């Protein structure tokens, strides 16, 4: 009986581990392409999800992603929205360009 319970415990533990989605942490620096200044408070999210983060005062962001995630979206008020496609890297430094139409370039809704 003891062997049966140990086997059942191992089986349940293996099922729990395989049922979890593996994530990796994406990080990087967000700066202005015009003057190189780091951008605090830039929004970063995985396209098509509610997985969201923002850049810190030093311009650095951290965002966990799953293997299904493929595009990151970057936005800061007064700058053009930028999308990048993920590959095997874990660091993505992004330079945002100032928009010519600041009043029309409002933060888009996340899905």
PAKOLLO-968787 format. One record per residue (C-alpha): residue number from 1; residue in three letters; x, z, y. Coordinates in Angstrom, 1 decimal, padded with zeros to 4 digits. Each point is the difference from the previous one (the first is absolute). Last residue first. Example, Ala and Ser with C-alpha at 12.3 -4.5 7.8 and 13.67 -1.06 7.14 Angstrom:
BEGIN
<lolo n="2" res="SER" c1="013.7" c3="007.1" c2="-001.1"/>
<lolo n="1" res="ALA" c1="-001.4" c3="000.7" c2="-003.4"/>
# end
This chain:
BEGIN
<lolo n="111" res="UNK" c1="-007.2" c3="-025.2" c2="043.5"/>
<lolo n="110" res="UNK" c1="001.9" c3="001.1" c2="003.0"/>
<lolo n="109" res="UNK" c1="-001.5" c3="-001.1" c2="003.4"/>
<lolo n="108" res="UNK" c1="002.3" c3="-001.8" c2="002.3"/>
<lolo n="107" res="UNK" c1="001.8" c3="001.7" c2="002.9"/>
<lolo n="106" res="UNK" c1="-000.7" c3="-001.8" c2="003.2"/>
<lolo n="105" res="UNK" c1="001.8" c3="-003.2" c2="001.1"/>
<lolo n="104" res="UNK" c1="-002.3" c3="-001.3" c2="002.7"/>
<lolo n="103" res="UNK" c1="001.3" c3="002.2" c2="002.8"/>
<lolo n="102" res="UNK" c1="003.6" c3="-000.6" c2="-001.0"/>
<lolo n="101" res="UNK" c1="-000.3" c3="-003.8" c2="000.1"/>
<lolo n="100" res="UNK" c1="003.6" c3="-001.1" c2="000.2"/>
<lolo n="99" res="UNK" c1="000.9" c3="002.1" c2="-003.0"/>
<lolo n="98" res="UNK" c1="003.2" c3="002.0" c2="-000.3"/>
<lolo n="97" res="UNK" c1="001.9" c3="-000.9" c2="-003.1"/>
<lolo n="96" res="UNK" c1="000.4" c3="002.5" c2="-002.9"/>
<lolo n="95" res="UNK" c1="003.3" c3="000.4" c2="-001.8"/>
<lolo n="94" res="UNK" c1="-000.4" c3="001.3" c2="-003.6"/>
<lolo n="93" res="UNK" c1="002.5" c3="001.7" c2="-002.3"/>
<lolo n="92" res="UNK" c1="-001.2" c3="-000.1" c2="-003.7"/>
<lolo n="91" res="UNK" c1="001.7" c3="002.3" c2="-002.4"/>
<lolo n="90" res="UNK" c1="-001.2" c3="000.4" c2="-003.7"/>
<lolo n="89" res="UNK" c1="000.9" c3="-003.5" c2="-001.1"/>
<lolo n="88" res="UNK" c1="-001.6" c3="-001.6" c2="-003.2"/>
<lolo n="87" res="UNK" c1="-002.2" c3="-002.3" c2="002.0"/>
<lolo n="86" res="UNK" c1="-002.6" c3="000.7" c2="002.6"/>
<lolo n="85" res="UNK" c1="-001.5" c3="-002.6" c2="002.3"/>
<lolo n="84" res="UNK" c1="000.2" c3="000.8" c2="003.7"/>
<lolo n="83" res="UNK" c1="-002.9" c3="-000.1" c2="002.6"/>
<lolo n="82" res="UNK" c1="000.4" c3="000.3" c2="003.7"/>
<lolo n="81" res="UNK" c1="-002.5" c3="000.8" c2="002.7"/>
<lolo n="80" res="UNK" c1="001.2" c3="-000.9" c2="003.5"/>
<lolo n="79" res="UNK" c1="000.9" c3="002.8" c2="002.3"/>
<lolo n="78" res="UNK" c1="-001.8" c3="001.8" c2="002.9"/>
<lolo n="77" res="UNK" c1="-001.4" c3="002.7" c2="-002.3"/>
<lolo n="76" res="UNK" c1="002.1" c3="000.2" c2="-003.1"/>
<lolo n="75" res="UNK" c1="-000.7" c3="-001.7" c2="-003.3"/>
<lolo n="74" res="UNK" c1="001.7" c3="-000.6" c2="-003.3"/>
<lolo n="73" res="UNK" c1="-001.8" c3="-001.3" c2="-003.2"/>
<lolo n="72" res="UNK" c1="001.6" c3="000.3" c2="-003.4"/>
<lolo n="71" res="UNK" c1="-000.7" c3="-002.6" c2="-002.7"/>
<lolo n="70" res="UNK" c1="000.3" c3="000.1" c2="-003.8"/>
<lolo n="69" res="UNK" c1="-001.5" c3="003.1" c2="-001.5"/>
<lolo n="68" res="UNK" c1="-000.7" c3="-000.3" c2="-003.7"/>
<lolo n="67" res="UNK" c1="003.2" c3="001.8" c2="-001.0"/>
<lolo n="66" res="UNK" c1="-001.1" c3="003.1" c2="002.1"/>
<lolo n="65" res="UNK" c1="001.1" c3="000.9" c2="003.5"/>
<lolo n="64" res="UNK" c1="001.0" c3="003.3" c2="001.6"/>
<lolo n="63" res="UNK" c1="000.6" c3="-000.3" c2="003.8"/>
<lolo n="62" res="UNK" c1="002.8" c3="001.5" c2="002.1"/>
<lolo n="61" res="UNK" c1="000.7" c3="-001.0" c2="003.6"/>
<lolo n="60" res="UNK" c1="003.0" c3="000.3" c2="002.3"/>
<lolo n="59" res="UNK" c1="-000.3" c3="-000.7" c2="003.8"/>
<lolo n="58" res="UNK" c1="001.9" c3="003.1" c2="001.1"/>
<lolo n="57" res="UNK" c1="-003.2" c3="001.6" c2="001.3"/>
<lolo n="56" res="UNK" c1="-001.7" c3="-000.6" c2="-003.4"/>
<lolo n="55" res="UNK" c1="-001.7" c3="-003.3" c2="-001.1"/>
<lolo n="54" res="UNK" c1="-003.4" c3="000.1" c2="-001.5"/>
<lolo n="53" res="UNK" c1="-001.6" c3="000.0" c2="-003.4"/>
<lolo n="52" res="UNK" c1="-003.0" c3="-001.6" c2="-001.8"/>
<lolo n="51" res="UNK" c1="-001.2" c3="-000.7" c2="-003.5"/>
<lolo n="50" res="UNK" c1="-003.7" c3="-001.0" c2="000.8"/>
<lolo n="49" res="UNK" c1="000.4" c3="-003.2" c2="-002.0"/>
<lolo n="48" res="UNK" c1="-000.2" c3="-003.8" c2="000.6"/>
<lolo n="47" res="UNK" c1="003.4" c3="-000.2" c2="001.6"/>
<lolo n="46" res="UNK" c1="002.2" c3="003.0" c2="-000.6"/>
<lolo n="45" res="UNK" c1="000.3" c3="001.9" c2="003.3"/>
<lolo n="44" res="UNK" c1="002.4" c3="000.6" c2="002.9"/>
<lolo n="43" res="UNK" c1="-001.1" c3="001.1" c2="003.4"/>
<lolo n="42" res="UNK" c1="002.7" c3="000.4" c2="002.7"/>
<lolo n="41" res="UNK" c1="000.0" c3="003.5" c2="001.5"/>
<lolo n="40" res="UNK" c1="003.6" c3="000.0" c2="001.2"/>
<lolo n="39" res="UNK" c1="001.7" c3="-003.3" c2="000.6"/>
<lolo n="38" res="UNK" c1="003.8" c3="-000.1" c2="000.1"/>
<lolo n="37" res="UNK" c1="001.4" c3="-001.9" c2="002.9"/>
<lolo n="36" res="UNK" c1="001.8" c3="-003.2" c2="-000.9"/>
<lolo n="35" res="UNK" c1="-000.8" c3="-001.7" c2="003.3"/>
<lolo n="34" res="UNK" c1="-002.2" c3="-003.0" c2="-000.8"/>
<lolo n="33" res="UNK" c1="-000.3" c3="000.3" c2="-003.7"/>
<lolo n="32" res="UNK" c1="-001.4" c3="003.5" c2="000.4"/>
<lolo n="31" res="UNK" c1="000.9" c3="002.3" c2="-002.9"/>
<lolo n="30" res="UNK" c1="-001.5" c3="001.2" c2="-003.3"/>
<lolo n="29" res="UNK" c1="002.4" c3="001.5" c2="-002.5"/>
<lolo n="28" res="UNK" c1="-000.5" c3="000.1" c2="-003.7"/>
<lolo n="27" res="UNK" c1="-001.5" c3="001.7" c2="-003.0"/>
<lolo n="26" res="UNK" c1="-001.9" c3="-000.9" c2="-003.1"/>
<lolo n="25" res="UNK" c1="-000.5" c3="002.7" c2="-002.7"/>
<lolo n="24" res="UNK" c1="-000.8" c3="-001.2" c2="-003.5"/>
<lolo n="23" res="UNK" c1="-003.1" c3="000.7" c2="-001.9"/>
<lolo n="22" res="UNK" c1="-000.9" c3="000.0" c2="-003.7"/>
<lolo n="21" res="UNK" c1="-003.7" c3="000.2" c2="-000.6"/>
<lolo n="20" res="UNK" c1="-000.9" c3="002.8" c2="-002.5"/>
<lolo n="19" res="UNK" c1="-001.7" c3="-000.9" c2="-003.3"/>
<lolo n="18" res="UNK" c1="003.3" c3="-000.3" c2="-001.8"/>
<lolo n="17" res="UNK" c1="000.8" c3="003.6" c2="000.8"/>
<lolo n="16" res="UNK" c1="-003.4" c3="001.4" c2="-001.0"/>
<lolo n="15" res="UNK" c1="000.0" c3="-002.0" c2="-003.3"/>
<lolo n="14" res="UNK" c1="003.5" c3="001.4" c2="-000.8"/>
<lolo n="13" res="UNK" c1="-001.2" c3="003.6" c2="000.6"/>
<lolo n="12" res="UNK" c1="-003.0" c3="-000.5" c2="-002.2"/>
<lolo n="11" res="UNK" c1="002.1" c3="-001.4" c2="-002.8"/>
<lolo n="10" res="UNK" c1="002.5" c3="002.9" c2="000.3"/>
<lolo n="9" res="UNK" c1="-002.8" c3="002.6" c2="-000.1"/>
<lolo n="8" res="UNK" c1="-001.6" c3="-001.7" c2="-003.0"/>
<lolo n="7" res="UNK" c1="003.3" c3="000.0" c2="-001.9"/>
<lolo n="6" res="UNK" c1="000.6" c3="003.7" c2="000.8"/>
<lolo n="5" res="UNK" c1="-003.6" c3="000.8" c2="-001.0"/>
<lolo n="4" res="UNK" c1="000.4" c3="-001.8" c2="-003.3"/>
<lolo n="3" res="UNK" c1="003.3" c3="001.6" c2="-000.7"/>
<lolo n="2" res="UNK" c1="-001.5" c3="003.4" c2="000.5"/>
<lolo n="1" res="UNK" c1="-002.9" c3="-000.8" c2="-002.3"/>
# end
